[in-house]
Amino acid sequence: MNIKFSCLYNGFYWGFTNAHSGWVKLNEMLVLYDYIAFEEEHFDEIYRYNGDYDEVKKTRSAIAWSWPGSGAPLWTAEDLNTDSFRVTYAYTDGDGREWGFVSYFYGNRNIWFCLSDPLNRDIPVFNPTPEPSVWESETLHIDIRQFIDEQDGELSMLVFIIVLVAALVVGTAILIRVFWKPTG
């Protein structure tokens, strides 16, 4: 589930998600390691892929992974049409294997393939899945309840000023109409 927005409300962090079309308490959610977490951890090691998928073209098959070194192959793509196979960026692991990230492939999104050894199911785990963790905010949030209360106070003052000015304008118009006498 992706969180689109978050806020602090009455001491709790809340996140808006399209999956539930609403707000959920984030301290009750667990953060799972995924391809995004892998990319954040290895940002400086990821590079634009300019290769031509030689090994994948030879085998016409490749094993899909959640991220390099996850240790759990997802599935095997067979009879690949390499014309529709697009690696957007790559990563080279400590043993020199080159991995390619594919954002969309036959209805699947955000998967990795080992480009230098595409059919090896026995690649050792070098980046295991960590235990899920409780979500913690990395951003300073303002308690939205406090903001709403302040806004209500400012709004009340603004309404009062508008009503006062309108009353003065209407009162002045009435006084002019009653007491103004044309000369001439």
Backbone bond lengths (Angstrom), bond angles and torsions (degrees), N, CA, C in turn:
res aa  C-N    CA-C-N  psi(-1)  N-CA   C-N-CA  omega(-1)  CA-C   N-CA-C  phi
1 M - - - 1.438 - - 1.525 107.47 -
2 N 1.303 116.69 135.30 1.452 121.91 177.19 1.517 110.38 -99.68
3 I 1.324 116.32 136.38 1.456 122.08 176.62 1.524 107.33 -96.64
4 K 1.316 116.96 120.77 1.468 121.90 -178.22 1.520 112.17 -83.07
5 F 1.338 117.20 -42.92 1.461 122.68 -177.47 1.517 108.32 -138.09
6 S 1.326 116.36 155.95 1.460 119.18 173.46 1.522 109.05 -141.07
7 C 1.332 114.94 155.06 1.461 120.18 177.99 1.523 109.22 -153.46
8 L 1.318 115.61 162.48 1.458 122.26 175.11 1.520 106.60 -103.55
9 Y 1.329 116.49 121.62 1.466 121.41 -176.94 1.523 108.42 -135.66
10 N 1.329 116.78 119.04 1.467 122.95 -179.84 1.535 112.17 53.00
11 G 1.328 116.17 39.64 1.460 121.10 176.19 1.517 115.43 84.17
12 F 1.335 119.18 0.99 1.458 122.12 179.39 1.522 109.80 -120.27
13 Y 1.334 116.29 143.29 1.459 120.78 174.39 1.525 108.26 -84.74
14 W 1.318 115.08 134.29 1.465 122.60 179.20 1.519 108.08 -123.58
15 G 1.324 116.74 147.04 1.457 121.73 177.35 1.515 110.21 -129.53
16 F 1.323 115.74 141.42 1.463 120.77 178.25 1.520 108.55 -94.38
17 T 1.331 115.73 131.05 1.457 120.72 179.51 1.523 110.49 -131.24
18 N 1.323 115.34 138.05 1.465 119.62 176.10 1.519 111.31 -71.02
19 A 1.334 117.26 -25.67 1.472 120.63 -178.96 1.522 111.31 -59.84
20 H 1.328 116.78 -33.72 1.471 120.71 179.18 1.524 111.76 -113.18
21 S 1.313 116.07 4.78 1.474 122.12 -178.30 1.521 111.33 48.25
22 G 1.307 115.87 44.78 1.452 118.84 -179.94 1.516 112.64 -179.64
23 W 1.320 114.68 -165.54 1.456 123.18 -174.50 1.522 110.79 -98.93
24 V 1.341 116.39 141.23 1.462 122.53 176.58 1.526 108.78 -129.04
25 K 1.345 116.45 149.39 1.463 121.11 176.68 1.524 108.13 -73.81
26 L 1.324 115.96 120.48 1.453 119.42 -174.82 1.518 113.37 -74.19
27 N 1.334 118.64 -25.84 1.456 119.09 179.35 1.532 111.86 -72.51
28 E 1.328 116.71 -6.92 1.458 121.11 175.96 1.535 111.48 -101.06
29 M 1.334 116.43 1.39 1.460 121.70 -179.10 1.530 109.56 -101.63
30 L 1.330 115.95 150.80 1.458 121.14 174.98 1.521 109.35 -108.44
31 V 1.314 116.01 140.32 1.456 121.86 177.79 1.527 107.67 -93.21
32 L 1.325 116.26 123.89 1.456 121.76 179.00 1.526 109.47 -100.74
33 Y 1.311 116.15 144.75 1.462 121.45 175.99 1.520 107.53 -71.96
34 D 1.325 117.29 136.54 1.456 121.52 179.73 1.517 109.88 -150.77
35 Y 1.333 116.61 -169.45 1.459 120.84 -177.85 1.531 111.36 -60.40
36 I 1.339 118.12 -31.71 1.467 121.00 179.23 1.524 110.29 -67.68
37 A 1.326 116.61 -44.33 1.469 120.64 177.90 1.526 110.17 -62.60
38 F 1.348 117.07 -40.10 1.467 120.66 177.24 1.531 110.10 -60.32
39 E 1.329 116.36 -46.64 1.466 120.54 -179.17 1.526 111.50 -63.39
40 E 1.319 117.78 -37.84 1.462 120.72 177.86 1.526 110.79 -65.43
41 E 1.334 117.01 -41.72 1.465 121.10 -179.87 1.527 112.78 -67.69
42 H 1.330 116.90 -34.37 1.462 121.80 -173.51 1.528 112.83 -113.35
43 F 1.313 116.57 25.13 1.465 121.99 -175.37 1.531 112.58 -50.70
44 D 1.336 116.83 -44.10 1.471 120.90 -176.70 1.530 113.07 -73.62
45 E 1.326 117.26 -11.88 1.464 120.90 -177.96 1.534 112.53 -102.56
46 I 1.307 116.91 -7.88 1.467 121.30 -178.24 1.523 108.67 -89.39
47 Y 1.334 115.72 139.09 1.471 121.05 -176.37 1.527 109.99 -139.17
48 R 1.315 114.27 162.56 1.465 120.89 178.69 1.526 108.40 -68.52
49 Y 1.323 116.46 133.27 1.465 121.23 -178.81 1.522 110.08 -87.83
50 N 1.327 115.44 126.93 1.463 120.70 178.67 1.521 112.21 -121.56
51 G 1.327 117.38 11.62 1.459 121.38 -177.10 1.511 113.04 -79.38
52 D 1.335 114.78 -173.68 1.466 119.72 -178.15 1.524 113.23 -126.77
53 Y 1.314 118.51 20.61 1.468 123.43 173.16 1.534 112.88 59.23
54 D 1.325 118.34 39.04 1.475 121.14 -175.50 1.523 113.45 -50.16
55 E 1.336 118.20 -51.45 1.464 121.18 -177.08 1.527 111.24 -65.95
56 V 1.308 117.03 -38.51 1.468 120.68 179.04 1.530 109.60 -66.65
57 K 1.323 117.43 -39.21 1.471 120.94 178.19 1.529 110.78 -64.13
58 K 1.338 117.00 -37.62 1.475 120.98 179.69 1.527 111.05 -65.48
59 T 1.324 116.74 -46.17 1.472 120.65 -175.53 1.519 113.09 -85.76
60 R 1.328 116.59 -22.65 1.469 123.22 -174.37 1.525 111.41 54.82
61 S 1.339 115.57 22.82 1.464 122.70 178.89 1.516 108.63 -147.89
62 A 1.324 116.08 156.42 1.463 120.47 176.84 1.521 108.89 -161.36
63 I 1.316 114.81 149.22 1.467 120.99 178.45 1.522 108.38 -92.96
64 A 1.328 116.01 133.66 1.467 121.97 178.53 1.524 109.30 -90.59
65 W 1.326 116.20 141.35 1.459 123.16 -179.90 1.529 108.72 -130.51
66 S 1.327 116.33 154.01 1.472 120.57 176.05 1.521 110.87 -67.95
67 W 1.330 116.54 -38.59 1.474 123.87 175.41 1.521 106.85 -164.76
68 P 1.316 117.96 160.45 1.463 120.30 179.48 1.523 111.89 -58.59
69 G 1.322 115.17 131.58 1.456 121.08 176.57 1.508 115.08 78.93
70 S 1.322 117.67 12.01 1.472 120.17 -178.07 1.521 112.03 -68.17
71 G 1.328 116.16 -25.72 1.456 119.85 177.80 1.510 114.61 82.83
72 A 1.306 118.48 -1.07 1.461 121.41 -178.22 1.527 109.52 -130.45
73 P 1.345 116.94 94.83 1.469 118.28 177.17 1.524 110.59 -61.01
74 L 1.315 115.99 142.66 1.467 120.21 -178.86 1.525 111.45 -84.88
75 W 1.328 116.72 -53.88 1.447 122.94 -178.14 1.525 108.21 -167.19
76 T 1.323 116.40 169.63 1.466 121.07 178.42 1.513 108.76 -111.92
77 A 1.321 115.42 126.68 1.466 121.03 175.07 1.526 107.26 -90.11
78 E 1.320 116.10 125.42 1.464 120.42 -178.11 1.514 110.26 -119.52
79 D 1.332 115.32 159.84 1.469 122.27 -178.20 1.524 110.65 50.98
80 L 1.323 114.41 48.76 1.471 120.05 -177.27 1.518 112.34 -66.38
81 N 1.285 115.04 137.36 1.455 121.54 167.74 1.527 105.07 -93.87
82 T 1.317 117.27 100.10 1.469 120.02 -174.34 1.525 112.59 -69.06
83 D 1.323 117.48 -8.99 1.473 118.95 174.32 1.523 110.77 -69.56
84 S 1.339 117.32 -26.75 1.469 120.36 179.75 1.532 111.71 -100.32
85 F 1.311 116.64 7.58 1.461 123.12 -178.72 1.527 107.77 -95.64
86 R 1.328 117.75 112.17 1.464 121.79 -176.14 1.519 111.03 -125.20
87 V 1.315 115.99 112.65 1.456 121.85 175.89 1.521 107.21 -92.14
88 T 1.320 117.02 123.86 1.464 120.00 -178.03 1.521 112.08 -87.73
89 Y 1.333 116.74 -37.46 1.460 119.92 175.06 1.514 109.54 -151.89
90 A 1.332 115.82 170.32 1.459 120.20 -173.06 1.519 111.38 -137.27
91 Y 1.326 113.34 169.56 1.466 122.57 -179.51 1.527 106.81 -147.55
92 T 1.314 117.51 138.71 1.458 121.52 175.69 1.520 108.29 -111.55
93 D 1.338 115.96 123.44 1.470 119.51 -177.72 1.526 111.16 -79.66
94 G 1.324 116.75 177.68 1.460 122.98 -176.67 1.516 114.26 -62.35
95 D 1.340 117.86 -20.60 1.469 121.38 178.46 1.527 112.01 -98.53
96 G 1.327 117.40 10.97 1.461 121.62 176.00 1.513 115.46 83.63
97 R 1.323 117.92 6.27 1.464 119.47 176.58 1.524 109.28 -76.37
98 E 1.333 115.91 135.53 1.464 120.41 178.31 1.521 108.89 -97.81
99 W 1.330 115.08 129.59 1.455 123.47 -179.80 1.523 108.76 -113.07
100 G 1.324 117.13 142.63 1.454 121.52 178.46 1.518 111.66 -120.32
101 F 1.322 116.01 136.67 1.461 121.95 178.34 1.514 109.18 -94.78
102 V 1.341 115.48 129.54 1.460 122.16 178.96 1.520 107.09 -119.83
103 S 1.331 116.93 119.50 1.463 119.94 -175.76 1.526 112.55 -77.40
104 Y 1.348 117.64 -28.12 1.470 119.92 177.95 1.520 108.57 -149.06
105 F 1.324 114.72 131.45 1.465 119.23 -179.66 1.524 108.91 -154.23
106 Y 1.314 117.06 110.01 1.470 123.03 178.28 1.529 112.75 48.13
107 G 1.297 117.56 49.25 1.459 122.22 177.41 1.519 114.65 84.39
108 N 1.302 117.86 -3.01 1.465 122.03 178.85 1.523 108.54 -104.40
109 R 1.314 115.53 143.30 1.461 120.26 -177.47 1.517 111.21 -120.28
110 N 1.345 113.98 145.93 1.462 122.91 168.79 1.525 113.14 56.48
111 I 1.321 115.21 65.43 1.453 121.21 -179.43 1.527 110.17 -126.37
112 W 1.311 114.89 158.43 1.457 122.46 178.99 1.534 109.35 -114.00
113 F 1.333 115.66 146.37 1.459 122.64 173.05 1.516 107.96 -127.32
114 C 1.336 117.09 141.57 1.459 120.45 173.64 1.522 106.20 -81.76
115 L 1.311 117.32 103.06 1.460 122.08 -173.20 1.524 112.60 -71.08
116 S 1.317 117.58 -31.75 1.466 120.42 -177.62 1.530 112.79 -84.65
117 D 1.314 118.36 -16.81 1.462 123.35 179.14 1.535 108.38 -147.06
118 P 1.346 117.16 67.27 1.471 121.28 -166.97 1.529 116.51 -65.74
119 L 1.343 119.13 -20.66 1.464 119.82 -177.39 1.519 113.79 -111.65
120 N 1.307 117.60 12.19 1.463 120.93 -178.84 1.526 109.84 -84.62
121 R 1.341 116.01 106.09 1.462 121.64 177.93 1.524 111.69 -82.30
122 D 1.311 116.43 -9.58 1.461 121.16 -174.18 1.526 113.20 -102.12
123 I 1.284 118.17 23.31 1.467 120.30 175.72 1.519 106.97 -63.71
124 P 1.334 117.06 125.52 1.465 118.66 -176.93 1.531 112.24 -63.97
125 V 1.315 114.48 151.55 1.456 120.93 178.13 1.523 108.28 -71.91
126 F 1.327 116.48 118.06 1.463 119.40 175.15 1.527 111.50 -122.89
127 N 1.300 116.38 -4.33 1.460 121.13 175.51 1.534 107.95 -141.15
128 P 1.348 116.38 71.85 1.462 119.93 -174.77 1.527 112.93 -66.86
129 T 1.298 115.06 158.89 1.457 121.30 178.46 1.522 109.83 -70.70
130 P 1.333 117.52 118.02 1.466 118.53 176.45 1.529 110.51 -73.29
131 E 1.323 115.65 162.81 1.462 120.67 176.62 1.531 109.59 -62.45
132 P 1.320 117.68 145.29 1.463 119.41 175.41 1.528 109.98 -59.30
133 S 1.314 115.98 147.79 1.464 120.32 -179.64 1.527 109.94 -125.71
134 V 1.318 115.55 157.69 1.463 121.08 177.31 1.523 107.88 -72.35
135 W 1.321 115.95 138.63 1.452 121.07 -179.85 1.517 110.25 -64.79
136 E 1.331 116.15 134.76 1.459 122.15 174.59 1.513 108.31 -129.88
137 S 1.309 116.14 137.29 1.453 120.75 -179.24 1.527 110.56 -71.85
138 E 1.326 115.44 134.85 1.457 121.10 173.85 1.528 109.81 -100.79
139 T 1.308 116.19 -0.03 1.454 122.39 -175.11 1.522 109.96 -119.05
140 L 1.311 116.12 141.44 1.458 120.64 174.58 1.524 108.33 -71.52
141 H 1.306 116.80 127.34 1.466 121.92 178.93 1.522 109.32 -115.75
142 I 1.305 116.23 147.60 1.456 122.46 172.20 1.517 106.47 -95.63
143 D 1.329 116.72 135.84 1.456 119.66 179.34 1.526 108.18 -64.01
144 I 1.314 116.48 113.77 1.463 122.01 -174.60 1.525 111.23 -64.10
145 R 1.328 117.90 -27.73 1.470 120.67 178.20 1.518 109.57 -62.80
146 Q 1.327 115.69 -44.53 1.457 120.45 177.66 1.528 109.78 -62.01
147 F 1.337 116.25 -40.97 1.458 120.92 179.86 1.526 110.73 -63.60
148 I 1.336 115.73 -42.97 1.467 119.87 179.35 1.519 109.95 -63.35
149 D 1.354 117.36 -44.74 1.467 120.27 178.89 1.523 110.78 -60.20
150 E 1.335 116.96 -44.05 1.460 120.34 178.38 1.520 110.60 -63.52
151 Q 1.329 115.41 -41.82 1.453 119.56 179.86 1.523 110.54 -63.50
152 D 1.329 116.90 -41.50 1.465 119.68 178.36 1.520 110.02 -60.13
153 G 1.337 117.08 -41.75 1.469 120.78 178.26 1.520 111.21 -62.93
154 E 1.340 116.47 -44.19 1.468 120.20 178.71 1.521 109.96 -66.91
155 L 1.327 116.48 -39.68 1.454 120.27 179.63 1.522 110.43 -63.75
156 S 1.333 117.62 -42.37 1.461 120.99 178.39 1.520 110.49 -60.68
157 M 1.329 116.94 -43.29 1.463 120.95 178.85 1.525 110.15 -64.66
158 L 1.336 117.65 -40.79 1.457 121.24 179.25 1.527 110.52 -63.98
159 V 1.323 117.47 -43.59 1.471 121.15 178.45 1.531 109.44 -62.18
160 F 1.329 117.39 -43.42 1.460 121.52 178.52 1.529 110.87 -58.94
161 I 1.325 117.58 -45.42 1.477 121.32 -179.95 1.521 110.52 -64.48
162 I 1.326 118.16 -42.41 1.469 121.03 179.55 1.518 110.46 -63.66
163 V 1.311 117.85 -44.57 1.471 121.59 178.63 1.518 109.95 -62.61
164 L 1.324 118.08 -43.35 1.469 122.19 179.42 1.527 111.01 -61.15
165 V 1.340 116.85 -47.19 1.475 120.25 179.37 1.524 109.77 -63.76
166 A 1.332 118.62 -42.76 1.469 121.21 179.28 1.529 110.58 -61.91
167 A 1.335 117.73 -41.48 1.469 121.38 178.61 1.524 110.40 -63.21
168 L 1.340 116.64 -40.87 1.472 119.83 177.91 1.521 111.36 -63.84
169 V 1.327 117.37 -41.64 1.473 121.01 179.93 1.522 109.84 -65.37
170 V 1.331 117.17 -47.50 1.467 120.69 -179.68 1.526 110.03 -63.96
171 G 1.333 117.78 -43.97 1.472 121.40 179.11 1.517 111.56 -61.41
172 T 1.322 116.58 -42.85 1.465 120.38 178.69 1.522 110.41 -63.58
173 A 1.330 117.81 -42.39 1.464 121.28 179.49 1.528 110.36 -62.33
174 I 1.321 117.61 -40.98 1.473 121.21 178.89 1.531 109.92 -65.38
175 L 1.316 116.92 -45.92 1.470 120.62 179.78 1.523 111.00 -62.17
176 I 1.314 118.22 -41.74 1.471 120.71 178.58 1.519 109.41 -63.13
177 R 1.299 118.27 -44.90 1.461 121.69 -178.32 1.530 111.05 -63.91
178 V 1.336 116.72 -39.29 1.465 120.37 -177.78 1.528 110.78 -74.73
179 F 1.303 118.57 -45.38 1.462 120.40 -171.26 1.522 114.84 -99.48
180 W 1.276 119.83 -11.28 1.466 120.13 -177.87 1.507 109.59 -80.50
181 K 1.320 114.74 126.77 1.463 120.04 178.52 1.524 107.60 -121.98
182 P 1.301 114.83 123.52 1.480 117.57 179.34 1.519 110.76 -65.58
183 T 1.307 115.90 140.97 1.459 120.69 177.80 1.521 109.34 -94.99
184 G 1.215 116.07 145.35 1.410 117.61 170.51 1.379 123.49 127.70
